Structures are given as C-alpha cells and as structure tokens.
C-alpha cells in the first residue's frame, strides 16, 4: 500500500513537472543589459552618501538597453522613463510603480519584490570617493505573443565624487546598470523526473526493509 501510494504521488509529481515545462514553451527566454544615469543636482558638499543610502530610485535621464540575447535581441534601444523603485518595504506601493521598465520592443518588467539589498558605504582614496548600491528585483516579464514569464533584474548603482575621509566636496556623478533575465531559475523537467524516480526507489527500499 505504501509503494502504491508513493508511486501515484511520484507520477503526479512528474506530471506537474512536465506540465510546467509545457506551459513555459512560449516563455520569454534570454537576457538584456541596461544602463542609465542619475540626476545629481540634489548633491550638497558635505554629503556622506551618493547612492548607497537611497531608499527610492529615481532616474530622470534617458536610459538605454543593449546586448540583448535570445528573445531580447530586439530589445536594444531607449527605455521609457524609469518608474520609481522603492527599497523600503514599509513604503506605500512597495517595491514601486508598475511597470518598472518598458523596453524598446514593448517588453515590460513588473516588479513584485526586492531582495538582497547591499549597500557599500562611501570610501575615499586619493581625493576621490565612491559608493555603491546593489539589489535584485523579482517579478514578471510581459510581451505580446509570449506567456508572462518569471524574471529577475539585477541592479547596481555606482556613485563618485571628490572628497576625503568619507565626505564629498564636489563633482558628484552617479550611474546604474542592470541585467534582466528570464525565465527565473525554476526546477527543470529533467530534474523533476530524477527526483520522482528517487522517491520511487526510496519507497521500494523502505518496503524491503520492513
């Protein structure tokens, strides 16, 4: 009875895995890189951070995408004005206005969560200071003719200024780069099949031991 039930469970599990693979047949597959710049007019001498302590990402300057691979090969070009990305989980509308990015070919990325935020504090050497901010956005990629596909956006911001001892004195600049890839890493049908066979083998071994 134990073997029968386990076999049924394993077969059902395999069916779900194969079904998931079929559902992803029209998924958006590939990756694309992006780059943009910050508006640094708000900088003031004496600041101890350029990008590392940001809780809202706002870019007023044009951003572009390039080096697209797979289904993103046609995404190269201007990106529509970047919507706000909120890094404070308590902020209304977290993680930001949707969609976060709209690429040249109409591909849209809708963020639903932000993770792995890493802030590198301002450090100075030789009269130049730098800081950085990194995070990941998890969400969905949408484009006409494709299934909505899980996607991950890895975002990095870099800031620099003249200064010393962790304090800026002038000439601030800041830029960001990102890579959007899809589908997000999910268990492959082959891995699911191997796992299902492992469950069957385990059930047989337990039966013999009994």
C-alpha positions as CSV (number, residue, x, y, z in Angstrom):
1,X,0.0,0.0,0.0
2,X,2.9,2.3,0.8
3,X,4.5,1.6,-2.6
4,X,1.3,2.2,-4.5
5,X,0.6,5.5,-2.8
6,X,4.2,6.7,-3.3
7,X,4.1,5.6,-7.0
8,X,0.9,7.6,-7.5
9,X,2.4,10.6,-5.8
10,X,5.6,10.4,-7.8
11,X,3.7,10.0,-11.1
12,X,1.5,13.0,-10.2
13,X,4.6,15.0,-9.3
14,X,6.2,14.1,-12.6
15,X,3.1,15.1,-14.4
16,X,3.2,18.5,-12.8
17,X,6.8,19.0,-13.7
18,X,6.2,18.1,-17.4
19,X,3.1,20.2,-17.4
20,X,5.1,23.1,-16.1
21,X,7.6,22.6,-18.9
22,X,4.9,22.7,-21.5
23,X,3.4,25.8,-20.0
24,X,6.7,27.5,-20.4
25,X,7.0,26.7,-24.1
26,X,6.2,30.3,-25.1
27,X,8.2,31.8,-22.2
28,X,10.4,34.8,-22.9
29,X,13.9,33.4,-22.7
30,X,17.2,35.3,-22.6
31,X,18.7,38.4,-21.1
32,X,19.3,42.1,-21.7
33,X,21.6,44.7,-20.2
34,X,20.7,48.3,-19.3
35,X,22.4,51.5,-18.3
36,X,21.3,54.9,-17.1
37,X,22.4,57.9,-15.1
38,X,21.1,59.7,-12.0
39,X,20.2,63.4,-11.7
40,X,22.9,64.6,-9.2
41,X,21.6,68.2,-8.9
42,X,20.5,67.5,-5.3
43,X,24.1,66.9,-4.2
44,X,25.4,69.2,-1.5
45,X,29.0,69.5,-0.2
46,X,29.4,67.5,3.0
47,X,27.3,64.6,1.9
48,X,28.5,61.2,3.1
49,X,26.5,59.2,0.5
50,X,25.6,59.4,-3.2
51,X,23.7,56.2,-4.0
52,X,24.4,53.8,-1.1
53,X,21.7,55.1,1.2
54,X,19.0,55.7,-1.3
55,X,15.6,54.3,-0.4
56,X,13.9,55.4,-3.7
57,X,15.5,55.0,-7.1
58,X,14.5,57.8,-9.5
59,X,16.2,58.3,-12.9
60,X,15.3,61.4,-14.9
61,X,17.9,60.9,-17.6
62,X,17.4,58.6,-20.7
63,X,18.3,55.0,-20.2
64,X,19.2,52.5,-22.9
65,X,19.3,48.8,-23.3
66,X,21.7,46.8,-25.3
67,X,23.5,43.5,-25.7
68,X,20.2,41.6,-25.8
69,X,20.3,37.8,-26.1
70,X,17.7,35.2,-27.0
71,X,14.2,36.8,-27.2
72,X,15.7,40.1,-26.0
73,X,17.7,40.5,-29.2
74,X,15.3,43.1,-30.4
75,X,15.1,45.0,-27.1
76,X,18.1,47.2,-27.8
77,X,17.3,50.9,-27.7
78,X,15.8,53.6,-25.4
79,X,13.9,52.6,-22.3
80,X,10.9,54.6,-21.4
81,X,11.2,56.8,-18.3
82,X,12.2,54.6,-15.4
83,X,9.5,54.4,-12.7
84,X,10.3,54.7,-9.0
85,X,11.8,51.7,-7.3
86,X,11.1,51.7,-3.6
87,X,13.6,49.9,-1.4
88,X,11.8,50.5,1.9
89,X,9.3,47.6,2.5
90,X,7.2,49.9,4.6
91,X,6.7,52.5,1.8
92,X,3.3,52.7,0.1
93,X,3.3,51.0,-3.2
94,X,6.5,48.9,-2.5
95,X,8.5,48.0,-4.5
96,X,7.4,50.7,-7.0
97,X,5.1,51.9,-9.7
98,X,4.4,49.3,-12.4
99,X,5.9,48.5,-14.8
100,X,9.4,49.3,-13.6
101,X,10.9,49.1,-17.1
102,X,9.5,49.2,-20.6
103,X,12.0,48.2,-23.3
104,X,12.1,49.4,-26.9
105,X,10.3,46.4,-28.3
106,X,7.4,46.7,-25.8
107,X,8.7,44.2,-23.3
108,X,7.6,45.2,-19.8
109,X,9.0,44.1,-16.5
110,X,6.7,44.2,-13.5
111,X,8.5,44.0,-10.1
112,X,6.7,42.3,-7.2
113,X,9.5,42.1,-4.7
114,X,13.0,43.3,-3.9
115,X,15.7,41.2,-2.3
116,X,19.4,41.0,-1.4
117,X,19.9,44.8,-0.9
118,X,23.6,45.5,-0.4
119,X,24.9,49.0,0.4
120,X,28.6,49.8,0.2
121,X,29.4,53.0,2.2
122,X,31.3,55.9,0.7
123,X,35.0,55.3,0.8
124,X,37.7,57.8,-0.3
125,X,41.2,57.4,-1.7
126,X,43.5,59.9,-3.5
127,X,40.9,62.6,-3.3
128,X,38.1,60.5,-5.0
129,X,35.2,58.9,-3.1
130,X,32.9,56.1,-4.3
131,X,29.9,54.2,-3.0
132,X,27.5,51.6,-4.4
133,X,24.1,50.0,-4.1
134,X,23.0,46.6,-5.3
135,X,19.7,44.7,-5.2
136,X,17.6,42.2,-7.1
137,X,14.0,42.7,-8.3
138,X,11.9,39.6,-8.7
139,X,8.8,39.9,-11.0
140,X,7.2,39.1,-14.3
141,X,8.2,39.9,-17.9
142,X,5.4,40.5,-20.3
143,X,5.4,40.9,-24.1
144,X,2.7,40.4,-26.8
145,X,2.9,36.8,-28.3
146,X,4.6,35.3,-25.2
147,X,3.5,33.9,-21.9
148,X,4.0,36.0,-18.9
149,X,7.4,34.8,-17.7
150,X,9.1,35.0,-14.2
151,X,12.1,37.3,-14.4
152,X,14.9,38.6,-12.2
153,X,16.5,42.0,-12.6
154,X,20.0,42.5,-11.0
155,X,20.6,46.2,-10.4
156,X,23.8,48.1,-9.5
157,X,24.3,51.8,-8.8
158,X,27.7,53.5,-8.6
159,X,28.4,56.9,-7.2
160,X,31.6,59.0,-7.2
161,X,32.7,62.5,-6.1
162,X,35.7,64.5,-5.0
163,X,36.3,64.3,-1.3
164,X,38.2,62.7,1.6
165,X,37.5,60.9,4.8
166,X,34.1,59.7,3.7
167,X,32.8,63.2,2.8
168,X,32.1,64.6,-0.6
169,X,33.3,68.0,-1.6
170,X,32.4,68.3,-5.2
171,X,31.9,66.9,-8.7
172,X,29.3,64.2,-8.0
173,X,28.3,61.7,-10.6
174,X,26.2,58.5,-10.5
175,X,25.2,55.8,-12.9
176,X,23.4,52.5,-12.8
177,X,23.5,49.3,-14.8
178,X,21.2,46.3,-14.7
179,X,20.6,42.9,-16.3
180,X,17.2,41.4,-16.8
181,X,17.0,37.7,-17.4
182,X,14.1,35.2,-17.8
183,X,12.8,32.8,-17.1
184,X,13.8,32.9,-13.5
185,X,15.5,29.7,-12.4
186,X,12.9,27.1,-11.8
187,X,13.3,23.2,-11.5
188,X,13.7,21.7,-14.9
189,X,11.5,18.8,-16.1
190,X,14.6,16.5,-16.1
191,X,15.4,17.4,-12.5
192,X,11.8,16.8,-11.5
193,X,11.9,13.4,-13.3
194,X,15.0,12.3,-11.4
195,X,13.6,13.5,-8.1
196,X,10.4,11.4,-8.8
197,X,12.4,8.3,-9.6
198,X,14.4,8.9,-6.4
199,X,11.1,8.9,-4.4
200,X,10.0,5.6,-6.0
201,X,13.4,4.0,-5.2
202,X,13.2,5.2,-1.6
203,X,9.7,3.7,-1.2
204,X,10.9,0.3,-2.5
205,X,13.9,0.3,-0.2
206,X,11.7,1.1,2.8
207,X,9.3,-1.6,1.8
208,X,12.0,-4.2,1.6
209,X,13.4,-3.1,4.9
210,X,10.0,-3.6,6.5
